[in-house]
Structure formats: structure tokens, C-alpha cells
């Protein structure tokens, strides 16, 4: 029985139902946005051929061991959009006319790049690259035949302009 002198309103003109509906509605909207992001972006950390990569690890260890035997070490310097690599060998092996430097972003595959380095003077190589952001990068220097490799970690390339490369220690 209605209370006298009280005007009743329809439910959608009251503020309490809308306050109660707003919480679940925000959750539904957030879940739709999450589903859209999951569909549109790829997970760059998962490799399709992880089994093949795991089997190839022994060849990588052999390349590191060969670089250690040769006593290879280097230093990469950043000069504008050019990388300058100074490399030396304790065993004085002849170095090839070109080298390949892989610059791998720590988490984003789309930011990886390969730089072809050519000799500018004995023991010094240079090559052009795309600008890097302030992040962690893994550097891998290898010869064209992929018989040896030396590695390094570059943190904040915009701040730190030089990084050493060494044969990996097992």
C-alpha cells in the first residue's frame, strides 16, 4: 500500500539502481577491452620452434668455445646512426671483411635488427643501424660462416654509448 503524499518514480529515474549496475558494467567493458588487446597483439616471447632451438644449443656452445680459443673480444661504440666495432684476437686470426651484429631487444622481437659491419681499417668495422630506445639489448657478433660468436648486453644505449663484447663463459 503506497504511503500517502509520496510520489513514486520509475526505477530508471532513481540513482541507486545505476550505482549498482555501474560496477558490473565496468567489469564487462574492461573484459571486452582485454579480449580485444589479446586478439590484436602478439606474444613475442613465445617461439614456434622452441624444440629445434633447444637442440641447436650445443652448436652455440661450440661457437662460444671457438671464440674463446681465438681470444676474441671487441667494443661497440655508438656514433649517431653508425656503430663502430673495434675487435681484437689474441691468436691473431685473420678477420673476415664483413661481420654481422645482431641487436636483440630484451622483450620485443619487432625491435630486433641486424647490422652488416664492414672493415674501415684493420680491426675496426662500422655499419648503419636504426635508432634504439632506452632499453636492454643483447648483442651478438658473428662471422659470416657462423663459426664463432661474441656477445654483450647493452643497457640504455641512449645514455651508455659503448659496450664490451666477449666470448660467452660457460
C-alpha positions in Angstrom: 0.0 0.0 0.0 1.5 3.3 -1.1 2.4 5.9 1.5 0.2 9.0 1.2 1.8 12.2 -0.2 4.8 10.3 -1.7 5.3 10.3 -5.4 6.6 7.0 -6.7 9.1 7.1 -9.6 10.0 4.6 -12.2 13.2 2.5 -11.4 15.4 4.1 -14.0 14.9 7.6 -12.6 16.3 6.5 -9.2 20.1 6.8 -8.7 20.7 3.6 -6.7 20.0 1.1 -9.5 22.5 2.9 -11.7 25.1 2.9 -9.0 24.6 -0.9 -8.5 24.7 -1.5 -12.3 27.9 0.6 -12.9 30.3 -1.9 -11.2 29.4 -5.0 -13.2 29.2 -2.8 -16.4 32.8 -1.5 -15.9 34.0 -5.2 -15.5 32.2 -6.2 -18.7 33.8 -3.2 -20.6 37.2 -3.9 -19.2 37.0 -7.6 -20.2 36.0 -6.7 -23.7 39.0 -4.3 -24.0 41.3 -7.1 -22.6 39.9 -9.6 -25.1 40.5 -7.1 -28.0 44.1 -6.4 -26.9 44.8 -10.1 -26.6 43.5 -10.7 -30.1 45.2 -7.7 -31.7 48.7 -8.0 -30.2 51.1 -10.9 -30.5 53.1 -12.5 -27.7 56.6 -12.0 -29.0 58.2 -14.1 -26.2 56.9 -17.5 -27.4 58.9 -19.2 -30.2 57.2 -21.6 -32.5 60.2 -23.8 -32.9 61.4 -23.9 -29.3 62.3 -27.6 -29.6 64.6 -27.0 -32.6 66.2 -24.1 -30.7 66.8 -26.3 -27.7 68.5 -29.0 -29.9 70.7 -26.4 -31.5 72.2 -25.1 -28.2 75.2 -27.4 -28.5 76.3 -25.7 -31.7 76.0 -22.3 -30.0 78.3 -23.6 -27.2 80.8 -24.7 -29.8 80.8 -21.2 -31.4 81.4 -19.6 -28.0 84.2 -22.1 -27.3 85.8 -21.3 -30.6 85.7 -17.5 -29.9 87.3 -18.2 -26.6 90.1 -20.2 -28.2 90.7 -17.4 -30.7 90.7 -14.9 -27.8 88.2 -12.7 -29.5 86.9 -9.5 -27.8 85.5 -6.3 -29.0 84.0 -3.0 -28.2 80.9 -1.4 -29.8 80.6 2.4 -29.9 77.6 4.4 -30.9 78.2 7.3 -33.2 74.9 9.0 -34.3 73.3 6.3 -36.6 76.6 4.4 -37.1 78.1 1.6 -35.0 81.8 1.3 -34.7 83.2 -2.0 -33.7 86.8 -2.5 -32.6 87.7 -6.2 -32.4 90.9 -8.0 -31.5 92.1 -11.5 -31.3 94.9 -12.9 -29.0 95.7 -15.6 -31.5 95.9 -13.1 -34.4 93.5 -15.0 -36.7 92.6 -13.2 -39.9 89.3 -11.4 -39.5 86.7 -11.5 -42.4 85.9 -8.4 -44.4 82.4 -8.3 -43.1 80.8 -9.2 -39.8 77.2 -9.4 -38.6 75.9 -7.8 -35.4 72.5 -8.9 -34.1 70.9 -6.4 -31.8 68.1 -8.1 -30.0 65.6 -6.3 -27.7 65.1 -8.0 -24.4 61.4 -8.4 -24.8 60.2 -7.1 -28.2 61.0 -9.1 -31.3 59.8 -6.2 -33.5 62.7 -4.0 -32.3 65.4 -6.5 -33.2 67.8 -5.6 -36.0 70.8 -7.0 -37.9 73.7 -4.7 -38.7 76.1 -5.6 -41.5 79.6 -4.4 -40.5 82.4 -3.7 -43.0 86.1 -3.1 -42.4 87.0 0.6 -42.3 90.6 0.0 -41.1 92.3 -3.1 -39.6 90.4 -4.3 -36.6 87.7 -1.7 -37.0 84.3 -2.3 -38.5 81.4 0.1 -39.0 77.7 -0.2 -40.1 74.5 1.8 -40.0 71.5 0.9 -37.8 68.1 2.2 -36.8 67.9 4.3 -33.7 67.5 2.4 -30.4 65.3 3.2 -27.5 66.4 3.2 -23.9 66.0 -0.5 -23.1 68.1 -3.6 -22.6 69.6 -5.1 -25.8 71.5 -8.3 -26.3 74.4 -8.0 -28.8 75.7 -11.0 -30.8 78.7 -10.5 -33.1 79.4 -13.4 -35.5 81.4 -14.1 -38.7 79.6 -14.7 -42.0 80.2 -18.5 -41.7 78.7 -18.6 -38.2 81.8 -20.4 -36.8 82.3 -18.1 -33.8 80.3 -15.5 -31.8 80.9 -13.0 -29.1 78.1 -11.5 -27.0 77.4 -8.4 -24.9 74.5 -6.7 -23.1 73.7 -3.1 -23.8 71.7 -1.3 -21.2 70.3 2.2 -22.1 72.1 2.8 -25.5 71.0 6.4 -25.4 73.0 7.0 -22.3 75.8 4.4 -22.4 77.5 4.9 -25.8 79.9 1.9 -25.6 79.6 -1.8 -24.6 82.2 -4.6 -24.5 81.8 -7.9 -26.3 83.3 -11.0 -25.0 83.2 -14.8 -25.7 80.5 -16.3 -23.5 81.7 -18.1 -20.4 80.0 -21.5 -20.0 
